[in-house]
């Protein structure tokens, strides 16, 4: 696959698909940037990966996080200590749209 250089019309078409309005200066700049990105994609596409097995995780050791386990939370008084307007039931929050 040869390097592809995007035309200004192609850049405008991609921008229209993304619902972006571009000035002429932006079309030129983004055309250069997109052409560069496509060049990198072309380079990656040429890598010999036919014999590389697919991987589901980059880390062969799996998930390095601790197991998810329930544990007690903070006491109510401690949890509400810094609340600006606590109620007997918990936190008071403003109504949506207020």
MOFENUR-V959525 format. One line per field, one symbol per residue. phi: phi as a letter, one per 40 degrees, with the letter a starting at -180 (. if undefined). psi: psi as a letter, one per 30 degrees, with the letter a starting at -180 (. if undefined). burial: 1 if it has 16 or more other C-alpha atoms within 10 Angstrom, else 0. Layout:
phi: ???
psi: ???
burial: ???
This chain:
phi: .ccbbccdccccccccccfbcbcdccccccccccccccccccccccccbdccccbcaccccgccccccbcaccccdccccdbccacbcciccbcccgc
psi: klkkkkleeeeeeeeeeghkkkleeeeeeeeeeeeeeeeeeeeeffkigegkkkkfkfjffakgllkjkklkakleeeegegkfillffbkklllkg.
burial: 00000101001100000000000000110111001101100000000000000000000000000000000000000001000000000000000000
